[in-house]
Amino acid sequence: MPQLNPAPWFLILVFSWLVFLTILPPKILNHTFPNEPTPNSSKKPLTNPWNWPWL
């Protein structure tokens, strides 16, 4: 059963989240991905109707 006094546990929780939110995001966001997505062209591809020979 945990302690009934929430004061020390709450401070540990707040400081651990403070560390996670200030130190880790810049380290994670510095990674670059080798395959950056390239934007597709805005032209639509030319589509031809399919002629079904048996209909």
Backbone torsions as a table, in degrees:
resi	resn	phi	psi	omega
1	MET	NA	127.5	-179.2
2	PRO	-70.0	168.5	179.0
3	GLN	-62.3	145.9	178.4
4	LEU	-81.5	-20.9	178.8
5	ASN	-82.5	112.0	-174.6
6	PRO	-81.0	-7.1	-172.4
7	ALA	-59.2	-52.7	-177.6
8	PRO	-68.4	-36.1	-178.6
9	TRP	-70.0	-35.9	179.0
10	PHE	-66.6	-41.2	177.8
11	LEU	-64.5	-39.5	177.1
12	ILE	-63.0	-42.7	178.7
13	LEU	-62.6	-45.4	-178.5
14	VAL	-65.5	-44.5	-179.1
15	PHE	-68.8	-35.5	178.3
16	SER	-67.9	-40.0	176.3
17	TRP	-67.9	-34.1	176.9
18	LEU	-62.8	-42.0	176.9
19	VAL	-64.8	-46.0	-179.1
20	PHE	-62.0	-38.2	-175.2
21	LEU	-85.4	-15.6	-179.9
22	THR	-105.5	-33.5	-174.7
23	ILE	-95.9	-43.2	-172.3
24	LEU	-75.5	-40.3	-177.5
25	PRO	-58.5	-43.6	177.3
26	PRO	-62.4	-35.8	179.0
27	LYS	-66.3	-38.7	-179.0
28	ILE	-74.0	-39.4	-176.5
29	LEU	-74.8	-12.6	178.1
30	ASN	-76.4	-14.0	179.7
31	HIS	-71.1	138.9	175.6
32	THR	-109.6	148.9	-178.8
33	PHE	-98.8	137.1	-175.3
34	PRO	-68.7	-29.0	-177.3
35	ASN	-112.0	84.0	177.7
36	GLU	-73.3	136.7	179.9
37	PRO	-70.4	139.1	178.3
38	THR	-99.9	143.0	-179.7
39	PRO	-69.8	141.2	178.3
40	ASN	-77.5	157.2	178.4
41	SER	-72.3	153.9	-177.5
42	SER	-83.9	-6.8	177.9
43	LYS	-73.8	139.5	175.2
44	LYS	-83.0	142.0	177.3
45	PRO	-70.3	148.5	179.7
46	LEU	-76.8	120.4	-179.9
47	THR	-113.6	134.6	178.1
48	ASN	-108.6	144.4	177.6
49	PRO	-68.5	147.5	-179.6
50	TRP	-88.8	128.7	177.5
51	ASN	-96.2	115.5	-179.5
52	TRP	-86.3	117.0	-175.1
53	PRO	-70.1	-21.4	-174.5
54	TRP	-96.0	2.9	178.5
55	LEU	-99.6	NA	NA
